[in-house]
Amino acid sequence: MRSMVLQLIAVISINLKSIPQRIWLSLSTVVAIALVVMVLLSFLAMANGFTRTIAGSGANDVAIVLRTGSRAELNSTVSHQQVQLIEDGPGIARAADGKPLVSSELYVVVNGVKRSSNTTANIPLRGVGEKGPLLRKDISISAGRMFRRGTNEIVVGKGLLREFDGIGLGNTAIFGATRWTVVGVFEAGGSVFESEIWADLPIVQSMFHRDNYFQTVRVRLTTPAALKQLETYSSNDPRLKLDVKSEAAYFAELASQTSDLIQKLGWPLAIAMAFGALAGALNTMYSSVAARAIEIATLRAIGFGMVPAFLGTIVESLFLAAIGGLIGAVATYLIFDGTSASTFGGNFTQVVFDFKLSPMLAIEGIAMALAVGFLGGVFPALRSARMPIVVGLGG
């Protein structure tokens, strides 16, 4: 056993020291694997950043009420009578004035101009009442002030300012047939709400001719466990029959839909590129075996076994793959991590988020690199182990 280990160490040392003799082939393999890892990790970082933005927006002690069967706010309608019934429901927390912490809201889509492409894209305009901000965590005005009730004033989420033109503090925006004045910028702890524009609920209802209904109702619960009471209350009253779910569950569902799509695009592309990198790895390792044919045969002639020859070639391939994987992971972090982007959310509006490369995602990328390295080294390693001594010595 000791002899086998010493043989293996010797072969690995010889293989690694010979890499500079094939520097360009080795470098091409490293670069190809690094590119594969970068493509994969950029998509995974995008999906992770989107998921963190959406899923991190919801609270377990806030319920969201939608029309039955509606998977997003745009598809929902809730009548004024239903809102009144919800306010009388069980498990609802109350403000200092004794009124229920319930926020009826209208969610409409307006056009914004993207900075990067100068094209129009959907952004959400949300009509909120006085209690709307109270039902969201970490809401604060970072510039300007909150809009005044009964006016065409709006406040813009911080995230939108990074991606869209014409909605900065003091600007006048035209949504529909109405001119709106931007009087404030708000932050929401990096949540999806930073991708919204807020205005006074009655004004939005009037301007968009939706006076008689809302689209969603948010409710502060006394405890997260009170959600079940409100669900039962809604299902038992024929005038309601609304879907009631925690805000955390609602956003997690929306996040999974889009992040799954992003990953379904990223993995096939990365795998397709991995085949190209695999071909490069095979070429590099076959060249390595051919260049070391005399060395391999000499070692075999003086008593080295087939296993050290096999494992030495595998380790060389894994070494090159690991370098490529590390370079790809570091490059992805430096280029993409924290980069702002926007994509469609569950309401078919632009959601602004940051790419986020986590350590676990980096490990996934490096693992894929090692898989390519292993597959690229197996067949050349078998050739190295089975090479006849006479052939290696040129006999």
Phi, psi and omega in degrees: 000316180298320179298320179297317180296316180296320177297317181297316179298319181295315181295316179299316180300316179297316181298312183292323179291339181272355182303318179303337178290341179235043191301319185286320175296317180296318180295321179297322177294316179299315181295317180298316179292321178299319179294320177300313181296320179298316179298312180298311184291330178295319177291318180294322177293325176296311180298319181294316179296319178296315181298317180297322181291315183284304185295331179282001183273338187267158178238148180283340180260017174238128178258145175243132185246125182230165174298144181305129179089352180279125180265352180211159185297325182299333183266004188256152170219137177226127183281165178297321179296320180295324177298317179298322178293321179297320181299335179268004184286166181279157173077014182262129179288158181235151179282179181298332180275004178088355181276148182294143178277082182232135180234111173276135188222151175244135186235111181237162182253132177232168182266136172234162181253119182286136180296318188292325186239352183058030177249162180275149178211155181287132171228150185271135171249119184248125172273120182235150175269191183298327185271355181306307180297331182291339182266011178232143184272151173062030177276128177208148177274116182267341178206142180074222184212173175285151179295152176272141179296140177081013180234165177271053178251148181225155170241144188246136176296141183304323181297322181296327183297331181288336189246343187233145178267159170080008181234024178285168181303127180093347179287159172248122181250149178247114176240121186068231178253018187241141175266132182238142180255128179278113184250354182198160175236132181240153176249153180219041178063028180077011182279178182296338181295339176290355177259020182237162170246135181246144177214173181292130185305306181301326179293316179296318178301317181291313184292330181254015173055050179227052188292332192262001180208167176241180178244334180209155177231128175255141185226129172276124181269154176294321174212159176303328180293340181290349179303318181299322179297317181291324177298314181295318179301316182292317183289335182274345181260114182298341179281345181257279183051047181255157174279128179238123178215160177292149179298324178298316180293321180299311182289326177298322179294316178297319182295319184295325181298311183283319181294325176298319179297316180299316181291327178292337174278321186287315184296312179299321179295316180295320180294319178299317177292330181296328177296322176295317178294325179297319178298320178295320179295319178299315180299316180298314185287325174297320178295322178298315180295318180295320181291335183254019184303315181294318179299315181298314181295321179297315179299319179296323183293330181265010171115001178289144182273178179286326184298312177301322179296319179294307184293327179298319178291320177299314181298320178299316179295317178295325179298313178296320180295319180298319177299315178298318179296317179295317179297317179297318180293315180295317180297320178298317179298313183291324185273318191254326187301125181087356179290134180277140178211174176216147178208173181288137173259194184293342180260016180059032174241161181288129174248123180270133181208170178249141172299140180223109177264111180269161177303322181294323178293320178299321178297320177300316180296316180293323177298320177295320178299316180294325177297316177297317180297319180295312180296325179287345182256343186299306185291318173299326179293320177297320178297319180297317183290327185264000183297123178296142182300320182296319179294317181296326181272004176082021181278000000 
